Amino acid sequence: MSESGHSATGYIVHHLTNLKIGEGFWTLHLDTMFFSISLGALFLWLFMKAAKSATSGVPGPLQNFCEIMVDFVDTQVKDSFHGRNPVIAPLALTIFVWVFLWNAMDLVPVDLLPSIAGLLGIPYLRVVPSTDLNSTFGMSISVLLLVYYYSIKVKGPVHFTMEVLTHPFGKWFMPFNLLLRIVEDLAKPISLGLRLFGNLYAGELIFILIALLPWWIQLTLGWPWAVFHILVITLQAFIFMVLTIVYLSMAHEDH
């Protein structure tokens, strides 16, 4: 940093700045989109490869891993989802693995990919999609839209409307019931998006602060924090998946 003339503050701001295009509402974070799409494609390729090479004999490491993931997610769906919908388990698997891959990018050394990007003339590069509110809120809003879709599909438009207006205090308190429903529905994507963003943003910031220290202190503090952070990135993916299953289960229930 001293050789490049960057202060500690400038270093932190640089690593927390996205590569952007456009202005205002139409601003696109190119790095978030690139890593999100790339990690999604990696997830699809790995599971497709495991499915094509699956054998009834002794499975290989990739097949073992994919089977463990599928069994794990299937157990969570059976425990938390009380309706019948063949989409829920694949959706839960996609969310868990995709968000986990997002979070796992936080374990990549903070200067590695941005330095390579700098050599290619790219001034900014944030490699952890879940540290961008656009990605976490985008996924949480998608979950909310699915909740509305299945609520209307399963219960019907009329029944769904009556549930919104009469639950939980009956038809004589329709305005109050509607207000509670609005607050509840707003809380779902906000809590989903902010929880994932906040935990991973804090983790990324700590890695950046550790990178400001001398190399021997980085080794002393970096490895323990990275090991602990493995638990954080896994837990946050698990929470996002389980809450999605619970919300969709509620959408399939009739009050």
C-alpha positions, 0 to 999 in steps of 0.5 A: 500500500505504501508503494502505491500511495494508498492509505488504509482508508483508501484500501478499504474503500477500494475493496468495498467498491463494486465495478459499476455501469450505469447511474441511479436505479439502472446501475449494474454491479458487473462483478456481482453479476459475473461471479453470481452467474459463474458460480451458478453455472459451476453448481449446475455443471458439477451436479450435472456431471455427477448425475451423468456419471452416477453409478450403483457401484462404489461412488466417486468423491463427486457423486458422494458429495452430491448425494450428501447434499441432496439427502441433506436438503431432502431431509430439511424439506421433509421436516419443514414443508408440509405440502406437496410440491415437486419444485420445493426440494430442487429450489431449496438445493439450488438456494443452499448450494448457490448461496454457499458458493457465494459466501465461500468466495469470502475465503479467497485472499482479499488481494488475489482477484482484485490484483489480477483484475488491476493488471487487466485494467479493471479498477474495482472488483468485489468477489463476494456476491452476498456482500452486495445488497442487490444480490441478497435482496434480489434473491429474497424478493424472488422468494417473496414472489414465489410465496405470493405465486403459490399462495394464489395458486394453491388457495385461489385468488378469492380465498387468498384475498379473504385470508389476507383481510380476515386473518388473524382477527376476523372480518371486523378488523380488516384494515388492521389485518391488512396492515399486519400482513403488509408488515409481515410480508415486508419483513420476510425479504428484508430479514432474509436479505439483510441477515445474509448481507450483514454477516458476509459484509462483516466477515469481508470487512474483517478479512480486509482489516487483517490484510492491513496488518503485517504478514506474520500477524495476518497468518496468526489471525487470518487462519483462525478467522477463516476456519471460523468463517467456514461455519458462518458461510455454511450457517447463513446458506442453511438459514436462507434455505430453511426460511425459504422452505418455511415461507413456502410451506406457509403459502401452501397451508390453509388457515 
